[in-house]
Amino acid sequence: MDRIKIAIAVLFAAASLLIGMQFASDNSSTDDTPQNRELPAYNTGSDDAESSSVNLLRDFNDAIVNIAERTNPTVVTITTRQTVRVRQQSPFSFFFDDPRFDREQEYQRDGLGSGVIVSEDGYIITNNHVIQNADEIKIITYTGDELDAEIIGTDPASDIAVLKVDSGTLPAIKLGNSDNIRVGEMVLAIGSPLGQQFAHTVSKGIISASGRSSLGLNAYENYIQTDAAINPGNSGGPLINVDGELIGINTAIASRSGGSQGIGFAIPINMARNVMEALITDGRVARGYLGIGFGAEVDRTMARALGLERPRGIVVGEVVPDGPAYSAGLQEGDVILRLNGEEVRSWMDFRVEIGNRNPGDTVRLDIFRDGERFTKDVELGELQPEEVADSMTTDELDELREELGFAVDELNESIRQQLRLSENVQGVVVNEISQASRAYRQGLRRGDVIQQVANQPVTTPNEFYGSIRALKQEGTDAVLLRVNRQGNNVFIAIEL
């Protein structure tokens, strides 16, 4: 019996030892040290469980990526350098009132913008304001190559410039048809916003509106509006549709902060293409001129008064003597219903259509006068702002000055020295201005040098008054002036 008890005790002790060893083994395996931790079991499930909606999103994402990958190599960064000379006043000139003691200081001003390659042989479209007054222009390609660019031509009135680089065969974007755009369709904007370090930034949005005008940015406005993010530096870059086609040249933003707030503007590619081809073949852009002034757009009340069945067309407010419309027999009060068979919906659309045609082209106008409809074929002329001013009488010039509330004079050497301006500053100087005028309230001052009217350079009083007169005749009610004030560039918008 004792032997049995001893055997049981031995077996129990052995079992206890085995259990203790097992416990020690289990306890050591749960030791929470980095060497003993196991990686988590990741989800490696197959894609078969994905829903069709996720696949559609992925296809949409891939489509956007493909458009960006295909078009980004056609976009370039444009860097510019301008030599600026500023006259520094000497204490001696102050005491002796003699500008001969003044010294001229020179410094470099750098600029940045974007552009898009439109042909394999190196033609590039950008904005005129990107390269304006630049002494040196370089483009940086998608691959990082830096190339010297030649200016083929510029058109300040539309804010388009054409550059050319020689670098063999370059990737070129396909041109679309901006006449076919629809509000709401998706677009991409590519460029170098804010700095070169952000080159080839892609932003996505939609077309918010088309045919935007009366913004006071240029003489000829017919902008595409988009909410794709556009910032300073994007100017001159492409606006691209879902087919990867160029439909616009990004040019401006509406912003209270200076940054993108979802309102950007692009020049339609059809307009930009016409300007580009004219600059390449002729070196300048000659625009059609009809010789009428804007009277009114026909609304419902006016349609009833005139006897029209519905509101459409524009009323001729003025016929310029000896102009194309005058020679064709148009009269004040005529209602232009159609242009070449297309219904006239607004004055700005009509004005852009005329301006986009060449001098010598014949247009057919459907006219409504005194209850009767008839057509007139008119051969377009070419607007010469200085000739418009030369044709104005003294009374008309005085009337225009009174309407503006200020007068300008030639920037001669004496005035240049008084204002301490460098030789490269060109324009007309404001020699008198009424403090009660709208221009004064907008910030224009005596001594300001007006260099551009609606992006169009002016160097003589005749050019200035002629440009203002022509814009008024075309129905423009506000214009942007580029002003040099004590060596600094200032932009002032005035009402006409």
HUKAGI-V335412 format. One record per residue. RES is the residue in one small letter. PSI is psi in whole degrees, -180 to 180 (999 if undefined). OMEGA is omega in whole degrees, 0 to 359 (none if undefined). Layout:
res;psi;omega
RES;PSI;OMEGA
RES;PSI;OMEGA
This chain:
res;psi;omega
m;-42;179
d;-37;178
r;-38;180
i;-43;180
k;-41;180
i;-40;181
a;-41;179
i;-42;180
a;-40;179
v;-44;179
l;-42;179
f;-42;179
a;-40;179
a;-42;179
a;-41;179
s;-40;179
l;-42;179
l;-41;180
i;-40;179
g;-40;179
m;-40;179
q;-42;179
f;-42;179
a;-39;179
s;-44;179
d;-39;182
n;-38;180
s;-30;181
s;-18;178
t;14;178
d;121;187
d;60;176
t;153;182
p;-33;182
q;-24;186
n;1;179
r;146;176
e;147;177
l;149;178
p;155;178
a;103;182
y;157;178
n;116;180
t;28;181
g;155;182
s;162;179
d;-1;183
d;-22;183
a;-5;182
e;145;179
s;163;180
s;-30;180
s;-38;177
v;-40;178
n;-39;178
l;-41;177
l;-41;180
r;-39;177
d;-41;178
f;-46;179
n;-44;180
d;-36;179
a;-44;178
i;-45;179
v;-42;181
n;-41;178
i;-45;180
a;-44;181
e;-34;183
r;-34;186
t;-25;183
n;-39;179
p;-14;179
t;-6;182
v;139;180
v;154;171
t;135;181
i;125;175
t;140;182
t;157;175
r;132;181
q;133;176
t;120;182
v;131;178
r;128;181
v;132;179
r;123;180
q;128;183
q;133;177
s;147;175
p;-32;179
f;-40;180
s;-30;179
f;-45;183
f;-38;184
f;-2;181
d;48;182
d;109;183
p;-7;180
r;-19;179
f;-12;182
d;154;176
r;151;180
e;126;180
q;143;184
e;136;174
y;167;184
q;134;177
r;122;182
d;147;179
g;164;183
l;141;176
g;-167;181
s;167;177
g;172;180
v;134;180
i;124;184
v;-3;176
s;148;183
e;-22;179
d;10;166
g;15;176
y;136;184
i;133;174
i;138;174
t;-174;175
n;146;176
n;-39;184
h;-14;177
v;-37;186
i;4;185
q;134;178
n;13;181
a;139;174
d;-24;182
e;131;181
i;127;176
k;149;175
i;146;177
i;120;185
t;175;179
y;-32;181
t;-1;177
g;0;179
d;138;178
e;123;186
l;146;173
d;140;181
a;140;176
e;137;177
i;117;177
i;-39;179
g;159;178
t;151;176
d;90;182
p;-30;184
a;-31;178
s;-5;181
d;40;177
i;139;173
a;149;179
v;127;177
l;165;178
k;134;174
v;150;178
d;106;181
s;43;180
g;-145;181
t;126;181
l;153;176
p;130;183
a;142;179
i;152;177
k;135;179
l;133;178
g;-164;180
n;104;184
s;-11;176
d;-18;184
n;6;182
i;154;179
r;140;177
v;130;180
g;-17;180
e;150;187
m;145;180
v;160;174
l;143;172
a;135;180
i;140;179
g;-163;182
s;72;183
p;136;170
l;-30;181
g;163;183
q;-25;180
q;-14;178
f;24;182
a;145;176
h;34;173
t;133;179
v;129;174
s;152;186
k;145;176
g;-157;178
i;167;169
i;117;183
s;-31;180
a;167;176
s;163;179
g;27;179
r;131;181
s;-174;181
s;33;178
l;-14;179
g;15;182
l;-40;183
n;168;179
a;-34;181
y;110;186
e;131;176
n;57;195
y;150;164
i;130;177
q;137;181
t;155;175
d;6;172
a;136;186
a;119;177
i;130;181
n;168;174
p;132;186
g;-25;174
n;-17;184
s;131;180
g;-11;180
g;172;187
p;149;165
l;125;194
i;139;178
n;-178;185
v;-10;174
d;4;181
g;23;182
e;147;177
l;119;179
i;-8;180
g;160;176
i;113;182
n;132;189
t;-26;186
a;163;175
i;155;169
a;118;188
s;143;174
r;-15;183
s;-11;184
g;-13;178
g;179;182
s;130;176
q;25;175
g;12;177
i;97;179
g;159;183
f;142;179
a;143;176
i;126;180
p;141;185
i;-29;178
n;-41;176
m;-46;181
a;-37;181
r;-43;178
n;-44;179
v;-45;181
m;-46;183
e;-36;177
a;-41;180
l;-38;181
i;-43;186
t;-36;186
d;-13;181
g;0;179
r;168;179
v;117;176
a;120;185
r;149;178
g;148;183
y;124;182
l;-34;178
g;40;174
i;157;174
g;152;184
f;132;176
g;-58;180
a;159;168
e;138;186
v;115;174
d;-173;185
r;-42;181
t;-45;180
m;-36;179
a;-43;178
r;-40;181
a;-35;182
l;-18;182
g;20;176
l;145;184
e;-23;178
r;160;182
p;124;176
r;157;175
g;177;179
i;150;180
v;132;177
v;119;181
g;-25;182
e;142;174
v;119;183
v;126;180
p;135;177
d;12;175
g;175;181
p;-44;181
a;-39;178
y;-44;180
s;-30;181
a;-7;176
g;13;176
l;152;182
q;159;174
e;137;181
g;-13;175
d;145;175
v;119;177
i;113;185
l;-39;183
r;150;174
l;114;183
n;41;175
g;-13;180
e;134;182
e;136;178
v;119;184
r;-31;181
s;159;179
w;-42;183
m;-41;177
d;-43;180
f;-45;182
r;-43;180
v;-41;179
e;-42;178
i;-45;182
g;-27;180
n;-6;178
r;161;184
n;146;171
p;137;183
g;-19;175
d;148;176
t;130;178
v;148;178
r;124;180
l;130;172
d;120;188
i;143;171
f;123;181
r;125;176
d;43;175
g;0;181
e;149;177
r;139;176
f;171;181
t;152;176
k;130;172
d;125;185
v;127;174
e;121;185
l;146;172
g;-164;178
e;128;181
l;128;173
q;102;185
p;-39;182
e;-35;178
e;-34;177
v;-43;179
a;-41;180
d;-30;182
s;-9;181
m;141;176
t;169;178
t;-40;179
d;-40;179
e;-39;177
l;-42;178
d;-40;179
e;-41;180
l;-43;178
r;-40;180
e;-40;178
e;-41;180
l;-35;183
g;9;177
f;164;179
a;154;181
v;159;180
d;169;179
e;141;178
l;86;181
n;178;186
e;-36;180
s;-46;179
i;-39;179
r;-43;180
q;-39;179
q;-39;181
l;-5;179
r;52;180
l;147;177
s;166;185
e;-24;184
n;-2;176
v;120;179
q;149;178
g;-160;177
v;147;185
v;138;175
v;111;184
n;-15;174
e;145;181
i;138;179
s;132;179
q;-13;177
a;-2;185
s;156;177
r;-34;179
a;-39;178
y;-42;179
r;-29;178
q;-9;174
g;-2;179
l;140;184
r;157;174
r;136;183
g;-12;174
d;141;177
v;112;180
i;117;183
q;-29;182
q;146;172
v;114;183
a;46;177
n;8;180
q;121;181
p;142;174
v;135;182
t;-11;179
t;157;176
p;-38;179
n;-42;178
e;-40;180
f;-54;183
y;-35;178
g;-40;179
s;-44;179
i;-44;180
r;-44;181
a;-41;179
l;-40;178
k;-41;179
q;-31;181
e;1;175
g;7;178
t;131;182
d;-3;176
a;147;184
v;146;179
l;126;177
l;136;171
r;122;189
v;138;171
n;119;180
r;107;180
q;42;176
g;-5;181
n;143;177
n;130;179
v;139;177
f;126;182
i;127;177
a;130;179
i;152;176
e;145;180
l;999;none
